[in-house]
Amino acid sequence: MNESPMTPLHLLERLVSFNTESQRSNLPLIEFVEHYLSGLGVESVRVPNQTGDKAALFATIGPTDRGGVVLSGHTDVVPVAGQTWTSDPFTLRVADGRAYGRGAVDMKAFAAIALSLVPEMQASALKTPIHIMLSYDEETTCLGVVDTIRRMGVDLPRPQAVIVGEPTELQVADAHKSVFTYSTAVHGHEAHSSKPDLGSNAIFGAAALVHELDRIADVFRERGDPTGRFDPPFTTVHVGVIQGGSARNILPKLCRFEWEVRGVPGTDEAEPARMLEDYARRVVIPRLTRAGWPGSVETTLDVDVPGLAPDPGSVAETLALRLAGRNSTITVPYATEGGRFQKGGLPTIVCGPGSIDQAHQPDEYITLDEIERGVAFMRRLIADCAG
């Protein structure tokens, strides 16, 4: 057994020390948590990805013959490359009432708080179990929870409620937008720029499609948000990357661009892709091929993260509002793994310490006050599950 419980700050220091940028393995962090829990007499289940270089972790404190409340957090963090940090982003720095480090607020503090309170959970003789779940790839695809969710009700307990601990300043978020990301490739034909009719310009084709996406974005802006709860109050369409061409005097053979749709609940997120495909078929491809040269447009769905839809009166919402001392819910503008849990039939809300405003920034931080508020929130959960 561990000689003495680790504090949230000590655990946060350890968790931050693992560089778990999404392109890296999270296994060293998972192994540390497994060892920590084992030292407390808590068994955990590792759920690896297909390549075996990453894993989720699921542990139960309390009865194992029934479902309880999941405290879910992701272990991966966004990159630090190109950011100017005051200190090493993977060494926790505590100063001026703040704990600085990559992932400090998004969202290793939530995991550190939950893990630090395991001894209190054990001492409380829980009647309703508390499950701790750590995932991977939230910052890229939100797919790191899917394999674990599939096992719930099979060889893992099926929870009554899920609390995703993304930073909401401990407000209870019952809804967020979905995210669909696409890659579009425009294929033309190379030729000397002095004789454009001897080829087809892929960049011109891509430019027309990007302009059409701008028009499509206006369509969804005008439709607005029927719930009136989101900011911005409409489904957004955005182009973030465009690449093409090899030289100024060569008609480009290929141009690619990456774009996304963030949909309010109830949106058909695939509609913009269908609208773009129709425009490509009617306008762009005929222009690419008008001189008899080959030309085509291909759009691929890269990532689809389901939104979180309001579920008034759900077990998760009722519990979280009680624990947080709130009377109403909020929406958040960012996507989370919450939609994956909800899609799996599990009542889910998003509620965690800290502010999203500090996430993904150089010198990312969470305040020590927010950590203490998170501890108080989870202690109320422990008391509720022991009652």
C-alpha positions as CSV (number, residue, x, y, z in Angstrom):
1,M,0.0,0.0,0.0
2,N,1.1,3.6,-0.5
3,E,2.6,5.0,2.7
4,S,0.6,8.3,2.4
5,P,-2.0,9.7,0.0
6,M,-0.6,12.0,-2.7
7,T,-2.1,15.5,-2.8
8,P,-3.8,16.8,-6.0
9,L,-0.8,19.1,-6.5
10,H,1.7,16.3,-6.2
11,L,-0.3,14.2,-8.6
12,L,-0.7,17.1,-11.0
13,E,3.1,17.5,-10.9
14,R,3.6,13.9,-11.9
15,L,0.9,13.9,-14.6
16,V,2.2,17.1,-16.2
17,S,5.7,15.6,-16.3
18,F,4.6,13.1,-18.9
19,N,4.8,14.6,-22.4
20,T,1.5,13.2,-23.7
21,E,1.1,15.4,-26.8
22,S,-1.4,13.6,-29.0
23,Q,1.2,12.4,-31.5
24,R,3.0,10.7,-28.6
25,S,2.3,7.5,-26.6
26,N,0.5,8.0,-23.3
27,L,1.6,4.6,-21.9
28,P,4.2,6.0,-19.4
29,L,1.4,8.0,-17.8
30,I,-1.0,5.1,-17.8
31,E,1.7,2.9,-16.2
32,F,2.2,5.4,-13.5
33,V,-1.5,5.6,-12.7
34,E,-1.8,1.8,-12.7
35,H,1.0,1.6,-10.2
36,Y,-0.5,4.3,-8.1
37,L,-3.9,2.6,-8.0
38,S,-2.4,-0.8,-7.4
39,G,-0.6,0.6,-4.4
40,L,-4.0,1.6,-3.0
41,G,-5.4,-1.9,-3.7
42,V,-7.4,-0.7,-6.7
43,E,-7.5,-2.8,-9.8
44,S,-7.6,-1.1,-13.2
45,V,-8.4,-2.3,-16.7
46,R,-6.2,-1.1,-19.6
47,V,-8.0,-0.7,-22.9
48,P,-5.3,-0.3,-25.7
49,N,-5.7,1.1,-29.1
50,Q,-5.2,-1.0,-32.2
51,T,-1.5,-0.3,-32.5
52,G,-0.8,-0.7,-28.8
53,D,1.0,2.6,-28.4
54,K,-1.8,4.2,-26.4
55,A,-4.4,3.1,-23.9
56,A,-7.4,4.1,-21.9
57,L,-7.7,3.1,-18.3
58,F,-10.8,2.2,-16.3
59,A,-10.9,1.7,-12.5
60,T,-13.7,1.2,-10.1
61,I,-13.8,2.2,-6.4
62,G,-16.6,0.7,-4.4
63,P,-19.0,-2.1,-5.4
64,T,-18.1,-3.8,-8.7
65,D,-21.5,-5.5,-9.2
66,R,-23.3,-2.3,-10.3
67,G,-22.8,0.9,-12.3
68,G,-21.9,4.2,-10.8
69,V,-20.6,7.6,-11.7
70,V,-17.8,7.9,-14.2
71,L,-15.2,10.7,-13.7
72,S,-13.8,10.9,-17.2
73,G,-10.6,12.8,-18.3
74,H,-8.3,12.7,-21.3
75,T,-4.5,12.2,-20.9
76,D,-3.4,13.8,-24.2
77,V,-2.5,17.4,-24.6
78,V,-2.0,19.8,-27.5
79,P,1.6,20.5,-28.8
80,V,3.8,23.2,-27.3
81,A,5.9,23.7,-30.5
82,G,5.9,27.3,-31.6
83,Q,4.7,28.6,-28.2
84,T,6.8,30.8,-25.9
85,W,6.7,29.4,-22.4
86,T,8.2,31.1,-19.3
87,S,9.4,27.7,-18.0
88,D,9.5,24.1,-19.1
89,P,5.9,23.2,-20.1
90,F,6.3,19.7,-18.7
91,T,7.6,20.7,-15.3
92,L,4.8,22.0,-13.1
93,R,5.5,25.5,-11.8
94,V,3.5,26.9,-8.9
95,A,3.6,30.7,-8.5
96,D,1.1,33.5,-7.7
97,G,-1.7,31.1,-6.8
98,R,-1.4,29.2,-10.1
99,A,-0.1,25.9,-11.3
100,Y,1.5,26.2,-14.7
101,G,2.2,23.4,-17.2
102,R,0.9,21.9,-20.4
103,G,-2.3,20.1,-19.6
104,A,-2.6,21.7,-16.1
105,V,-6.2,22.8,-16.8
106,D,-6.9,20.7,-19.9
107,M,-7.3,18.4,-18.2
108,K,-4.8,16.8,-15.9
109,A,-5.9,18.7,-12.8
110,F,-9.3,16.9,-13.0
111,A,-7.6,13.5,-13.1
112,A,-5.2,14.5,-10.3
113,I,-8.0,15.5,-8.1
114,A,-9.9,12.3,-8.7
115,L,-6.9,10.1,-8.1
116,S,-5.9,12.0,-5.0
117,L,-9.3,11.3,-3.4
118,V,-9.2,7.5,-4.0
119,P,-8.3,6.9,-0.4
120,E,-11.3,9.0,0.8
121,M,-13.5,7.1,-1.6
122,Q,-12.3,3.8,-0.1
123,A,-12.8,5.0,3.4
124,S,-16.4,6.1,2.7
125,A,-17.8,2.6,2.1
126,L,-19.4,3.7,-1.2
127,K,-22.8,2.3,-2.0
128,T,-22.7,3.7,-5.5
129,P,-19.3,3.1,-7.1
130,I,-17.1,5.8,-8.6
131,H,-15.3,4.9,-11.8
132,I,-12.2,6.8,-12.9
133,M,-11.6,6.7,-16.7
134,L,-8.6,8.2,-18.5
135,S,-8.6,8.3,-22.3
136,Y,-6.4,9.3,-25.2
137,D,-6.7,11.3,-28.5
138,E,-9.4,13.6,-27.2
139,E,-7.5,16.6,-28.8
140,T,-7.6,15.0,-32.2
141,T,-10.5,12.6,-32.7
142,C,-12.3,12.0,-29.4
143,L,-12.1,8.3,-30.3
144,G,-10.0,7.2,-27.3
145,V,-13.1,6.5,-25.2
146,V,-15.0,4.4,-27.8
147,D,-13.5,1.0,-27.1
148,T,-14.0,1.4,-23.4
149,I,-17.6,2.5,-23.9
150,R,-18.3,-0.6,-26.0
151,R,-17.2,-2.8,-23.1
152,M,-19.5,-1.1,-20.6
153,G,-22.3,-3.5,-19.7
154,V,-20.2,-6.4,-21.2
155,D,-17.1,-6.9,-19.1
156,L,-17.1,-3.5,-17.5
157,P,-19.8,-1.9,-15.3
158,R,-22.4,0.1,-17.2
159,P,-22.5,3.5,-15.5
160,Q,-25.5,5.4,-14.3
161,A,-23.9,8.8,-15.2
162,V,-20.8,10.3,-16.7
163,I,-19.1,13.5,-15.7
164,V,-16.6,14.7,-18.2
165,G,-14.2,17.0,-16.4
166,E,-13.3,19.5,-19.0
167,P,-12.7,23.0,-17.6
168,T,-16.1,24.7,-17.1
169,E,-15.3,26.6,-13.9
170,L,-17.5,23.9,-12.3
171,Q,-20.5,25.1,-14.2
172,V,-22.7,22.2,-15.5
173,A,-22.6,22.1,-19.3
174,D,-25.4,19.9,-20.9
175,A,-24.6,20.7,-24.5
176,H,-21.9,21.4,-27.0
177,K,-21.5,21.5,-30.8
178,S,-20.4,18.6,-32.9
179,V,-17.3,18.8,-35.0
180,F,-16.9,17.3,-38.5
181,T,-13.6,17.9,-40.3
182,Y,-13.0,17.3,-44.0
183,S,-10.1,17.3,-46.5
184,T,-10.9,18.2,-50.1
185,A,-8.5,17.5,-52.9
186,V,-8.8,19.2,-56.3
187,H,-7.0,17.4,-59.2
188,G,-6.1,19.3,-62.3
189,H,-3.4,18.9,-65.0
190,E,0.0,20.5,-65.2
191,A,1.0,22.8,-68.0
192,H,3.1,25.9,-68.7
193,S,1.4,29.0,-67.3
194,S,1.8,30.8,-70.7
195,K,-0.7,28.3,-72.2
196,P,-3.3,27.6,-69.6
197,D,-5.6,25.8,-72.1
198,L,-3.0,23.0,-72.1
199,G,-3.9,22.1,-68.5
200,S,-6.4,22.7,-65.7
201,N,-5.6,24.8,-62.7
202,A,-6.3,23.0,-59.4
203,I,-5.8,26.1,-57.3
204,F,-8.5,27.9,-59.3
205,G,-10.8,25.0,-58.7
206,A,-10.0,25.0,-55.0
207,A,-10.5,28.8,-54.7
208,A,-14.0,28.4,-56.2
209,L,-14.8,25.7,-53.7
210,V,-13.5,27.7,-50.8
211,H,-15.6,30.7,-51.9
212,E,-18.6,28.4,-52.1
213,L,-17.9,27.2,-48.5
214,D,-17.9,30.9,-47.5
215,R,-21.4,31.2,-49.1
216,I,-22.5,27.9,-47.3
217,A,-21.3,29.4,-44.0
218,D,-23.6,32.3,-44.6
219,V,-26.5,29.9,-45.2
220,F,-26.0,28.3,-41.8
221,R,-25.4,31.7,-40.1
222,E,-28.8,32.8,-41.4
223,R,-30.5,29.6,-40.1
224,G,-29.2,30.5,-36.6
225,D,-29.5,28.4,-33.4
226,P,-33.0,27.3,-32.6
227,T,-32.1,26.9,-28.9
228,G,-30.6,30.3,-28.5
229,R,-28.0,29.0,-26.2
230,F,-24.8,28.9,-28.3
231,D,-22.1,31.5,-28.9
232,P,-21.8,32.0,-31.8
233,P,-25.5,31.3,-32.2
234,F,-25.3,29.2,-35.4
235,T,-23.5,26.3,-37.1
236,T,-20.1,27.4,-38.3
237,V,-18.2,26.4,-41.5
238,H,-14.5,27.2,-41.5
239,V,-11.5,26.6,-43.8
240,G,-8.2,26.4,-42.0
241,V,-5.5,25.0,-44.3
242,I,-4.9,25.3,-48.1
243,Q,-1.9,23.9,-50.0
244,G,-1.2,23.6,-53.7
245,G,1.1,24.2,-56.6
246,S,4.8,23.7,-57.2
247,A,6.0,26.9,-59.0
248,R,4.6,30.3,-60.1
249,N,4.8,29.4,-63.8
250,I,3.3,25.9,-63.6
251,L,-0.4,25.2,-63.6
252,P,-1.0,23.3,-60.4
253,K,-1.9,19.7,-60.7
254,L,-3.1,19.4,-57.1
255,C,-4.6,21.6,-54.4
256,R,-5.8,20.5,-51.0
257,F,-7.7,22.3,-48.3
258,E,-9.0,21.3,-44.8
259,W,-12.2,22.6,-43.4
260,E,-14.7,21.9,-40.6
261,V,-18.3,22.2,-39.6
262,R,-19.2,22.8,-35.9
263,G,-22.9,22.1,-35.6
264,V,-25.5,23.1,-33.0
265,P,-27.6,20.2,-31.8
266,G,-30.0,19.0,-34.5
267,T,-27.8,20.0,-37.4
268,D,-27.2,17.7,-40.3
269,E,-23.5,18.1,-40.3
270,A,-23.1,16.3,-43.6
271,E,-25.2,18.8,-45.4
272,P,-22.4,21.3,-46.1
273,A,-20.4,18.5,-47.7
274,R,-23.3,17.5,-49.9
275,M,-23.8,21.2,-50.9
276,L,-20.1,21.4,-51.7
277,E,-20.2,18.2,-53.7
278,D,-23.1,19.5,-55.7
279,Y,-21.3,22.7,-56.5
280,A,-18.2,20.8,-57.5
281,R,-20.2,18.6,-59.9
282,R,-22.2,21.5,-61.4
283,V,-19.5,24.2,-61.6
284,V,-15.9,23.3,-60.7
285,I,-15.4,20.0,-62.5
286,P,-16.8,21.3,-65.8
287,R,-14.4,24.2,-65.6
288,L,-11.4,21.9,-64.8
289,T,-12.2,19.6,-67.8
290,R,-13.4,22.2,-70.3
291,A,-10.2,21.9,-72.4
292,G,-10.4,18.2,-72.4
293,W,-7.9,17.6,-69.6
294,P,-8.7,15.4,-66.6
295,G,-10.0,17.0,-63.4
296,S,-11.7,15.9,-60.3
297,V,-12.7,16.8,-56.7
298,E,-12.6,14.5,-53.8
299,T,-13.8,15.3,-50.3
300,T,-13.0,13.0,-47.4
301,L,-14.5,13.0,-43.9
302,D,-11.5,12.9,-41.5
303,V,-13.1,13.2,-38.0
304,D,-16.6,13.3,-36.7
305,V,-17.1,14.2,-33.1
306,P,-20.8,14.0,-32.1
307,G,-22.3,17.0,-30.2
308,L,-23.7,16.8,-26.7
309,A,-27.5,17.4,-26.7
310,P,-29.4,18.6,-23.7
311,D,-31.0,15.8,-21.7
312,P,-33.1,17.7,-19.1
313,G,-33.6,15.9,-15.9
314,S,-31.1,13.1,-16.6
315,V,-29.3,11.4,-13.8
316,A,-26.1,13.1,-14.8
317,E,-27.5,16.5,-14.9
318,T,-29.5,16.2,-11.7
319,L,-26.4,14.9,-9.9
320,A,-24.0,17.5,-11.2
321,L,-26.3,20.4,-10.5
322,R,-26.6,19.3,-6.9
323,L,-22.9,18.8,-6.5
324,A,-22.0,22.1,-8.1
325,G,-24.7,24.0,-6.2
326,R,-26.2,25.3,-9.5
327,N,-29.7,25.9,-10.6
328,S,-29.2,25.9,-14.4
329,T,-27.0,24.5,-17.1
330,I,-24.7,26.1,-19.7
331,T,-23.4,25.3,-23.1
332,V,-19.7,25.3,-24.1
333,P,-18.3,26.2,-27.5
334,Y,-15.7,23.4,-27.7
335,A,-16.2,19.7,-28.4
336,T,-15.6,17.0,-25.8
337,E,-15.8,13.2,-25.4
338,G,-19.3,13.8,-23.9
339,G,-21.0,13.3,-27.2
340,R,-19.4,9.8,-27.5
341,F,-20.7,8.8,-24.1
342,Q,-24.1,10.1,-24.9
343,K,-24.2,8.3,-28.2
344,G,-23.4,5.1,-26.2
345,G,-26.6,5.7,-24.3
346,L,-25.0,7.1,-21.1
347,P,-26.4,10.2,-19.4
348,T,-23.5,12.7,-19.6
349,I,-22.6,16.2,-18.6
350,V,-19.4,18.3,-18.8
351,C,-18.2,19.8,-15.5
352,G,-14.7,20.4,-14.3
353,P,-12.4,22.9,-12.5
354,G,-10.6,25.7,-14.3
355,S,-11.3,27.9,-17.3
356,I,-11.0,26.9,-21.0
357,D,-9.6,30.4,-21.5
358,Q,-6.3,29.1,-20.1
359,A,-6.2,25.9,-22.2
360,H,-4.0,25.5,-25.3
361,Q,-2.1,28.7,-24.4
362,P,1.6,29.1,-23.6
363,D,2.0,29.2,-19.8
364,E,-1.3,27.2,-19.5
365,Y,-2.4,27.2,-15.9
366,I,-5.1,26.4,-13.3
367,T,-5.5,28.4,-10.2
368,L,-5.0,26.7,-6.8
369,D,-8.4,28.0,-5.8
370,E,-10.0,26.1,-8.7
371,I,-8.2,22.9,-7.6
372,E,-9.6,23.3,-4.1
373,R,-13.1,23.9,-5.6
374,G,-12.6,20.7,-7.6
375,V,-11.7,18.8,-4.5
376,A,-14.8,20.1,-2.7
377,F,-17.0,19.1,-5.7
378,M,-15.6,15.5,-5.7
379,R,-15.9,15.2,-1.9
380,R,-19.6,16.1,-2.2
381,L,-19.8,13.3,-4.9
382,I,-18.1,10.9,-2.5
383,A,-20.6,11.8,0.3
384,D,-23.5,11.4,-2.2
385,C,-22.3,7.9,-3.4
386,A,-21.8,6.8,0.2
387,G,-25.3,7.9,1.3
